[in-house]
């Protein structure tokens, strides 16, 4: 195999793996709560990744018109994962996602924000109007309560 062919093959493999990573970095999970999806945000956060989350979510709700609520869970994002992210850019990105979903008739909910992230947003005087809860469980219980439903456990 010539060196050029080998380089071309390696570039194709890299592109293939980048597509896999991009797809796996935004899992969208139907929730046990009717018409609700969950988007767990895990790991390192950077502008392009958040743009991918936004794109994937908007495409999903565009294809699945029954979805009324999207819950974004930031619980697994550590301080190190957002350490180099410009908090202003992240706040603006979240605000843009929030506005886009609302325009589509989707109720966006955010859970598990890191205290440092919240502090940076407040200190930067960035006004972001979001519906937030401290955990996914609290958000789901709220949604179930609004629907007059509960989850029964058989113990």
C-alpha positions in Angstrom: 0.0 0.0 0.0 1.4 3.4 -1.0 1.9 6.1 1.6 -0.7 8.3 -0.1 -3.3 5.5 0.0 -2.5 4.8 3.7 -2.9 8.5 4.5 -6.2 8.7 2.7 -7.4 5.5 4.5 -6.4 7.0 7.9 -8.2 10.3 7.1 -11.3 8.3 6.2 -11.1 6.5 9.5 -10.7 9.7 11.4 -13.7 11.2 9.7 -15.7 8.1 10.5 -14.7 8.1 14.2 -15.4 11.9 14.4 -19.0 11.2 13.2 -19.4 8.5 15.8 -18.2 10.7 18.6 -20.4 13.6 17.4 -23.5 11.3 17.4 -22.7 9.7 20.8 -21.9 13.1 22.4 -25.6 14.0 22.3 -27.8 11.1 23.4 -31.5 12.0 23.3 -33.5 9.7 25.6 -37.3 9.5 25.7 -38.3 9.9 29.3 -40.8 8.0 31.4 -42.8 11.2 31.5 -45.0 11.5 28.5 -43.9 13.8 25.7 -40.6 14.5 27.4 -37.0 13.8 26.4 -33.8 14.0 28.4 -30.5 15.1 27.0 -27.7 14.2 29.4 -24.7 16.5 29.0 -21.5 14.7 30.1 -17.9 15.6 29.8 -15.8 18.3 28.3 -17.8 21.3 27.1 -16.7 23.6 24.2 -18.4 25.8 21.7 -18.6 23.4 18.8 -19.9 20.6 21.1 -22.7 22.8 22.5 -23.6 23.8 18.9 -23.9 20.1 18.1 -26.1 19.6 21.1 -28.3 22.4 19.9 -28.5 21.1 16.4 -29.2 17.5 17.4 -31.9 18.5 19.8 -33.6 20.9 17.4 -33.5 18.2 14.6 -34.9 15.6 17.0 -37.9 17.7 18.2 -38.5 18.7 14.6 -38.9 15.1 13.6 -40.7 14.0 16.8 -43.6 16.5 17.0 -45.1 14.8 20.0 -42.3 16.1 22.2 -43.4 19.0 24.5 -40.5 19.1 27.0 -36.8 18.8 26.8 -34.8 18.3 30.0 -31.0 19.1 29.7 -29.1 17.4 32.6 -25.7 19.1 33.3 -25.1 17.1 36.5 -22.2 15.1 35.0 -20.3 18.3 33.8 -17.5 18.9 36.3 -15.5 22.1 36.9 -12.7 20.7 34.8 -15.1 20.0 31.9 -16.0 23.7 31.6 -12.8 25.2 33.0 -11.7 26.7 29.6 -15.1 27.4 28.3 -16.0 31.1 28.1 -19.0 31.4 30.5 -20.4 34.3 28.5 -20.4 32.2 25.3 -21.9 29.3 27.2 -24.7 31.5 28.7 -25.4 32.9 25.3 -25.5 29.4 23.7 -27.9 28.2 26.4 -30.1 31.2 25.9 -30.1 30.7 22.1 -31.1 27.0 22.6 -33.8 28.0 25.1 -35.3 30.6 22.7 -35.1 28.2 19.7 -37.0 25.5 21.6 -39.6 27.9 22.9 -40.2 29.1 19.4 -40.8 25.5 18.4 -43.3 25.1 21.3 -41.0 23.0 23.4 -40.6 23.6 27.2 -36.8 23.5 27.9 -35.8 22.6 31.5 -32.2 22.6 32.8 -31.0 20.6 35.7 -27.8 20.0 37.6 -25.9 23.3 36.9 -22.6 23.6 38.5 -22.3 26.2 41.3 -19.3 27.8 39.6 -21.2 28.2 36.4 -24.1 29.9 38.1 -21.7 32.2 40.0 -19.9 33.2 36.8 -23.2 33.9 35.0 -24.4 36.0 37.8 -21.1 37.9 38.2 -21.0 38.6 34.4 -24.5 40.2 34.7 -25.8 37.9 32.0 -29.6 37.6 32.1 -30.7 34.2 31.1 -34.3 33.3 31.8 -34.4 29.5 32.3 -36.5 27.0 34.1 -34.1 25.1 36.3 -34.1 22.4 39.0 -31.3 21.0 41.1 -31.7 17.4 39.8 -33.4 15.4 37.1 -35.5 13.6 39.7 -36.9 16.9 41.0 -37.7 18.1 37.4 -39.5 14.8 36.6 -41.4 14.9 39.8 -42.5 18.4 38.9 -43.6 17.4 35.5 -45.5 14.4 36.8 -47.2 16.6 39.5 -48.4 19.0 36.8 -49.9 16.0 34.9 -51.5 14.7 38.2 -49.4 11.5 37.8 -47.0 9.7 40.0 -44.6 6.9 39.6 -45.6 4.0 41.7 -42.9 1.7 43.1 -43.7 -1.9 44.1 -41.4 -2.7 47.0 
